[in-house]
Amino acid sequence: MPESDDLLVEYAEIIEEEFEIYFKEITMYFDCMDRSRHEAFLLAQRRTGAYQDFLHRLEVARRTSGQREE
């Protein structure tokens, strides 16, 4: 931050451009992180569903296997 008002006025355009670039880039970064989070969440949902299917199938298989032994 410039120390005097004269320097502030003199460098205002450069400072404004720098802040605009910063906010544009940080917004793009957050958007990327949001997309990554969403992709990871969808993957976790699919994996959880597959695991639930596995557990259900295992339960049925164990019941069926136990009935054959009797």
PyMOL commands that set and color helices and strands:
alter all, ss='L'
color gray80, all
select helices_A, chain A and resi 5-69
alter helices_A, ss='H'
color red, helices_A
deselect
rebuild
show_as cartoon
